[in-house]
């Protein structure tokens, strides 16, 4: 917890307070996975974001499940050809299908 966690100010809607949480390694790894598909590059990116040794981040990456390969990536270039390019990257992950045998049974509440 930082010193700013207790800062409270008055607005026209009442008192407001901001809670600040430090980033965690899992968030840095998720960001690195979005930027690169190579595990070594992911470890380097996450390590630089968190200020940790690459070996420690690589060990955490090994513990995580490998990312699914069936995700769809699309890259779109927008804007006029003479203007600087804006790149929009979308990643859509397909929904998992649970076989009927593994589905939890629903009971009527009453």
Secondary structure, DSSP 4 states (H G I P E B T S, - for coil): --GGGG-EEEETTEEEE-------HHHHHHHHHHH-S-HHHHHHHHHHHHT--HHHHHHHHHHSPPPPTT-EEEEEEES-TTSPPEEEEEEEPPPP---GGGSPPP----
